[in-house]
Amino acid sequence: MKRKGIVNLPLHGGHPPKWLFKRMIELSGAIVEVIIEEYSQKEFLNRISNPHWFQAFSCVLGFDWHSSGTTTTTLGALKHSLNSEKHGIYLSGGKGAKSRKTPTGIRHAGEVFNLKDSLIEDMVNTSKLTAKIDNSCIQDEYTLYQHNFFVTEKGDWAVVQQGLNEETKYARRYHWMGGGFKKFLEDPHAGISCDIITPETLNMADKESKEAQKISVDLINDNPYHLRQYFKRKDNQMLLTDFIMPSHHPVLDSDLSDKEFEVLKAAWEIQPEKYEDLILLQGIGPKKIRALALISDLVYGEPASWEDPVKYSFTHGGKDGFPYPVDREVYDNSINTIKDAVEDAKIKKDEKIKAIKRLDDFLAISYGH
């Protein structure tokens, strides 16, 4: 996916007014229904996993200020409007505590759609893996606080989740589409929406980190006591934090505690076969993933990727070609899908006119008119 420009997603608290949210639920349901009838359930997931389309969709629903609440409110409306029997799509997860109930929601969807047990458990594992990758393997200073998992009656899936930078109070949205990538840990995202490229971002989900992934697994499977020497000072032995690193290689600033060492020991006892298995183990979080990546570089000469994986940011560039030229063909294809869906939706004429007007206003801003 080509980069198209930028979007600001500042933190906005509060809730949309009830009258607006009620209309957002009605309109979102009508649009989804048309897209499914004209295309398919999978095509709706393709659209929702496209940051272009997601942002325009939010604006059409009436959420025309671009903030972190765009994600929360749009997905909240969809959670109310999507009907598993009518649409053949189930949305589980949500914000905060609701995100932790995603596995339960996926299993419920599996029962409703009569999906195979093996497929259901694969999707539960996928939910956990996508969250772990965006929260721990991609260390971009954004902490996940919402996770949304779409499931269709045919077993297709998509994920939209969002993280928050506590210092800047800006958000970053991560989009996934099942079947749209080869491997979970080789550039898997359909798009990542944010207005800031974060320097010194450890990206263990980059294909350039493949060797560092293998070494991380080998380090755990060898013997955790060997790892302790890189954290604990013995006589004149250097700490991992004593090494002089290039500016793009942040290092740990604390020793490995006994409790943290027990996590590594437990991982060694399990003997994970691949990196996906390692990162899903309880207690293997950002700090340990980072430590293993640093040891891979320092000791074995296999560096991980330190490039921010942002693939898409929003305003699509400008008519003058800055910061990026507007790719109108791709852009218009996404927008026309929404416009056609709105025009065919079973909603009141005045609501239809207002929705198309919001889309036109959104296009004018995005194209730099």
N, C-alpha and C positions, 0 to 999 in steps of 0.2 A: 504494500500500500504506500502510495506517495504521500509525503508530507504536504499539507495544504495551507498551513498558517497557524493561528493561535486562538485559544479561548481562555478567558479568565473564569475561574471557578472559585470565587471567594466564599468563605463560610458565611451562610445566612441562617440565623435561627428562626424559630417560630414555625407557623403552619399557614398554608394557603387558606383563604376564607372558605367557609363551607359551601357557599353558592358556586364558587369557582371550581372547587374540587369535585363537586357533584357533576358539573358539566364536563370536567376532564375525564371522569369515569365513563360517562355516557359516550363522549366523542371517541375516546380511546377504544372502547369496545366496538363501536361502529366501524372505525378504520381497520381494526384487526379483522373483523368479519369479512370486509371487502377484500383485503389482501389474501386471506385464506381461500375465499371463493374464486378469486381471479388467478391466483398463483398456487400457493400451498402453505401448509404450516411451516415447513422448512424454510420457505422464502421469507416468512415473517421473522424467523430466527436470524436469517442472513441479514435482514434489515436492522433488527434491533442490536446486532453485534457490530454494525457499521456506525462509527461515531458521527459521520456526516448525517446519516439518516436519523439517528437518535436525537441529535440536537434540534434538527428541524421538526421532528415529531413532537418534541417537548414544547417548542414554540407554537406549533399548530394547536396544541391542547390548551394553550393560554398561559404557559409559563414563559413569558418573554423576557425575563431577566436571567442572565447567565450566571449561575452561582452553584455552589455545592448542592443546593436544594433542588436543582433541575433533575438530578438523578433520583433523589429520594422521592420527590413528588410524582414524577412520571412513572416510576416503578410502583409506587403506592397506588396510583390510579389503575395501572394494569393488573395489580393483584386483586383489585375489586372487580374489574371488568372482565377478566379472562375467566371463562367457564369451561371446565374440563370436558363436560358433556357436549356443550355447544361448539366450542372451538377446537377441542382436542389438544389443548395446551394447558399445562399446569405450571404455575410460578411459585416456587418455594423460597424461603429465606427472607431477607430484609435487612433492617438496620439494627445494630446492637445485638441484644439478646435474641432477636428473631433470626439473625444469621446463623446462630448456633443450633437452630432447630431445622436447618436445611436437610440433613440426612433423613429426619423423620418425614419431612415433606416429600422428598424424592421417593421414599418407600411407599408413601400413601399414593403418590402418582402412579407408581408401578402397579399397585393393586387395582386402581381405577382403570388403568389402560391394559391390564392383564399382560404386563411385560415379563420376560423371563427373569428369574431370580438373579442369574449371573449378570444380566445387563443392568439390573437395578443396583447391585453391589458395585459394578464398574462405575456407574454414575455417582454413587455415594463417594467412592474413592476419588473420582474426578473432581467433585466438589471440594473435597479436602485438599487435593493437590493444587488446584488452581488458586485457592486461598493461600496455601503455604508458599507457592511460587511468588505471588505478588506481594506477600507480606514479609517473607524471609529471604528468598533467593534473589529477589530484586530489591536491593537496599538503597532506595531512592529518597529516603526521609519521609515517606508517606506510609502511615499505619492504617491498615484496613479497618473500616468500621461498618461496612455493609457489604453483603454478598447475596446475589440473586441468581437463582438457577432455574432456567426454563427447560421443561421436558415436553415433548410431543407424544402423541399416542403411538407413534412409530419408533420412538426411542431416540429421536434426535435431541440435541441439547445445545444450550448457549448459556454463557455466564456474563453478567455485568456486575462489577463490584467497584467500590470506591474507597480510596484512602485519603487521609487527612494529614497535612503537615502541621503539627501543633505550633510550630514557631511562626510560620507565615499565615496560618489559618486559610490556606488554599487547599483545594482538593485535586485529586487525580483519578480519572475513571479508566478502568481496565475492561476491555471487551474480548470475549472468547467465543469462537464458533466451533462446535464439534465437527470434526471431519475437515476443518479448514487448515490444518497444519499436519506435519509429519510426526513430530515428536514433542512431548510436553516441555522438554528442556532445550529446544532448539528454535528460538524465535517464534513462539506459538501464538502470539496475540493477533487478533483481527485488527486491533487498534488500541492505542493508549492516549487518552485525551488529557492534555495539560498545557498550560501556557509557558512553562518554565522547563528548560533542560537542566537537570541537576548534575553538577560536576561530581566526580569521584563517586559514581554510583556502581556498586558491585552488582554485576548482572550474571548470576550463575545459571540463568535460563537462556544464555546466548550460546550459539554453536561454537563460538570462540572459547568457551569455558569447558568444552567437552573433556579435555585431558585433565583439567583441574577437578572435574566431577569424578573421574575414575580414580584419581589419586586420593580424593577425600574418602571414597569408599574403602580403598586399600589401607589408608591410615587407620580407619576405625576397625577394620577386620584384622589388622596386624596385632596390635596390643596397645590399649589405651595408656599404659604406663610409659610407653615411648613418647607419647604426646606431651606428657607432663613436663618434660625437660624444656619445652619451648615456652613454658609459662612460669615455672618455679625456678628461682635463682638458687643455685647450689655453689657455694664458694664464689669463684669468679666467673661462673657461667653467665652468659648474656641472656637476657629475656627477649622474647619476641619483640617486645616494645622498645628494645634498645637498638634495633637495627635502624639504620638511616635509609629511609625509603624515598622513592620519587614522590613528587607532590600529588600524583594521582593514586597513590597507594596509602590510604589511611590505615592505621594499625590499632590494635587493641590497647586499651589504657588501663587494664586491670588483670590480675592474676586469675588462674582457674581455681575456683573454690572447690572444696571437698564435695559439695552437693553437685556442682557442675561436672566434676570428674566422675561421679557415680552415674550420670547420664551417659557419658561416653563409654563407661564400663558396661552398662546395660545394653548399649548399642552393639558393642563388641560381642557380647554373649549371643545376640540375635543373629549376627553375621549377615547384614543386608547384602543382597546380590547386586543391586544397582542403585544409582543415585536417588531415583524416585522413592525407593524403599527407605533409604537413609533419612531423607528430609521429612518423611511422614512419621518417623518414630517420635514418641512422646519425649519432650524436652529438647529436641533438636531445633533450636530457634536461630534467629539472626546472628547472635554472637558466635555460636559454634560453627555455623555455616561459614561465617567470615573467617574464623580462626583457621579452619581447614583449608580455605582458599589461600590464605596468606602463607601457610606452611607449604602448600603445593608450589607456590612461587619462590619462596625463600630457599627452601631446601632442595626441591626437585626441578626448579627452573621452568615450571609450567604455569604461567600466569592465567588468571581468570580474566574475563572481560570487565573493564571499568568504564563502559560506555552506556549512557542512559538509553534505555530501550524505547523512549517515546517515539511512536510511529506517526502520530496524527495529532495535530492541534488545530484549533478551529477556524478562524475567520477566512480560511482558504486563500490567503494572500490578497493581493489587491490588483486593481485594473492596470497599475503601473508595473506589475510583476514583482512587487516587493511585499513581504519577504520571499514569497514564492508565487509563480504564475498561477492563475486560477484554472484548474482543469475542469472546464465547463461541461464537457461530455459526461464525465463521471459524476460530477455534481448534479447536473440536470436530470440524469437518470434516477438518482436517489430522490430528488425533489418531486419529479413527475409522478413517481409511485404514490407519494403522499397526496399530491393534488388530485390524482385520479380517484384515490380511495375516499378522499373527503367528498368529492362531487357525487360519488356513487353511494355514499353512506346514507343510511336511513335515519336522518336527523332533520330537525326543523330547518327551513330555508334560511332564516336569519342566522342560525348557528353556523350553517354551512358557509355563508358569505363572510362572517366574522373570521372563521378558521382560515379561509383562503386569503383574506386580507392580512392576517398575521403572518401567513407563509410568504406573501409578497413583500411585506415589510422586512421580514427576516432575510429574504433574498437580496433586497436592496442594500442592506447593511453588509451582508457577507460579500457581495460583489464590489463593495466599495463605492456605490453610487451616492 
